Amino acid sequence: MLAYAPRKSWSRTSRRPFELRATAGNPAERALRSLRAPVRRAKRFVGQRELARWAKLALIATVLGLFWIWQRTQVIKLGRDVHRLQTERRQLLDEVHDLRAACEKMSSYETVRQRTSRQFGFTTPPVRILDLE
């Protein structure tokens, strides 16, 4: 029967992380047990290495996932901004068109003549026929 006793602290010495204590057995059983301990330690170390590898992969996948989510939200936000700016541009172009039409109307000869006669009392000068002979 085997009993495992973990050491409280161990450093890189000749001590094993888990020492096997033999409660009973002959020298052949003890030799066999001493051969199994490094194999267990190696399996445990490989398991830790594999766990660390999976942890790194999980961290990379998480970072990439968060980057993808952030990128998608930025694309959606920028799409909304583009739509809002297009709408605003369309409204401003309509306003510019209306102002140009009003400017053309205000600067036409007929409108200027009507306003000057109404506001300042200007009248149309009489037509004279000049005889150049």
Rosetta blueprint (number, residue, H / E / L):
1 M L
2 L E
3 A E
4 Y E
5 A E
6 P E
7 R L
8 K L
9 S L
10 W L
11 S L
12 R L
13 T L
14 S L
15 R L
16 R L
17 P L
18 F E
19 E E
20 L E
21 R E
22 A E
23 T L
24 A L
25 G L
26 N L
27 P H
28 A H
29 E H
30 R H
31 A H
32 L H
33 R H
34 S H
35 L H
36 R H
37 A H
38 P H
39 V H
40 R H
41 R H
42 A H
43 K H
44 R H
45 F H
46 V H
47 G H
48 Q H
49 R H
50 E H
51 L H
52 A H
53 R H
54 W H
55 A H
56 K H
57 L H
58 A H
59 L H
60 I H
61 A H
62 T H
63 V H
64 L H
65 G H
66 L H
67 F H
68 W H
69 I H
70 W H
71 Q H
72 R H
73 T H
74 Q H
75 V H
76 I H
77 K H
78 L H
79 G H
80 R H
81 D H
82 V H
83 H H
84 R H
85 L H
86 Q H
87 T H
88 E H
89 R H
90 R H
91 Q H
92 L H
93 L H
94 D H
95 E H
96 V H
97 H H
98 D H
99 L H
100 R H
101 A H
102 A H
103 C H
104 E H
105 K H
106 M H
107 S L
108 S L
109 Y H
110 E H
111 T H
112 V H
113 R H
114 Q H
115 R H
116 T H
117 S H
118 R H
119 Q H
120 F L
121 G L
122 F L
123 T L
124 T L
125 P L
126 P L
127 V L
128 R L
129 I L
130 L L
131 D L
132 L L
133 E L
